[in-house]
Amino acid sequence: MKPISVSARQFPGDFVWGTATSAFQIEGASSADGKGPSIWDSFCTRPGAIKDGSDGKVACDHYHRYREDVDLLSDLNVDAYRFSMAWPRVQPCGKGAWNEAGFGFYDRLLDALAEKRIDAHMTLYHWDLPQALQDEGGWLNRDTAHRFADYAYEVKRRFGDRIAAIATHNEPWCTANLGYGNAQFAPGVADLKQSVQVSHHLLVSHGLAMQAMRAAPGSARLGIVLNQWTADPATDSEADRALAEWEYARSVQWFMDPIFKKRYPELALQGYGADAPQVQAGDFDIIAQPLDFLGCNYYFRAWCSAEDPPRPAPAPLGTTDMDWEIYPEGLPELLLKLKAEYPLPPLYITENGMARADAVENGSVRDPERIAFVQAHLAALHRAMCEGVDVRGYFLWSLLDNFEWNSGYAKRFGIVHVDYQTQRRTLKDSARWYRDFLAHGAR
Ligand code: GCO
């Protein structure tokens, strides 16, 4: 990929620039100060679940090094930092007693961010359900949605004036499809019917949490973060086109329709047949709460081939270390499609970035492909904004190399390299580029 010229000055003066992380992927300290175990702590002990056999016990040790990491953020000139709260850190069993020591960590993190004038964008649920709730059925148990709303209320009550934005869920598609559909993620279940029911409970929990947080004090803006993609048929064949429509319906519309149209997409319901979820009267009224923002995580498009084996995506710009096609054009295509289909609130690109097999050589990490990746996506994003899509911010995934779920530490998404033996942080060239990009756009 060639470098593309893009400047922060092209974007609105109040555009929010940030980086993103999540609790389980960076914090470590998995049983410190009263934290309860999460489903990811458990999943990591399952033989073969994590490709490199690793776990989240230490991760980036951010729990102990958060000050250094906030200094890094400040050096990068970002306006905002997106991170998640570990539910079992603040409520070890997912219900009942709060863990003050756990809240203490986020209190200190928020103070450190405020000191550096960095806005906090917090996610309540980035996949680390308290194991105690899993023992009672996890997201398959509708009661978990109510426990989630209690947790959301408490967080907003305590921190609602110190956090710019709170997202209920990060990528509920992953929780349902990877956690319950194909067992790649915790809790490691492979059962279509369960995964579809879980997706419904996640949506209900989002709605209940939104209602609870609206009733709590605090000025934080409230929304949800979805992973989204366009779905392109590999050929013009009827089978490929049908597959692409199905893919878009079951992934994007499945979460957008309930929130914005109080229904599930007909095509997906038909496809699921007997596996369609049980929906109670009034559920769509709960789910369709007004949002202050919608977070969109964009990494790739879905390439839909019904052939066996499937036709590979053309990938003229190459693929990332995850084997994901680099396809910046999909971002404006997706955003314009969403704008045409839904009454959207302001959008944030809450994740975008790439994995690369990075290594430190002579004290530096050369990652020109990542710089080109971000530039290309920003240029594409800017085109969507020129065409009228209301996007308010961009968060690069990720600040640090971290625990990439079932890939363990083998995949590096950070703009800052982490040496897991020493916990040494080294700015990659992409971090230096982002820092300068933001400095030149200084307002
Ligand atoms: C996601 C998660 C992140 C991942 C990132 C790279 O989008 O899947 O939010 O936790 O690490 O996306 O896969």
Residues whose N, C-alpha, C, O or C-beta is under 5 A from the ligand:
A	BS01	GCO	S22 N297
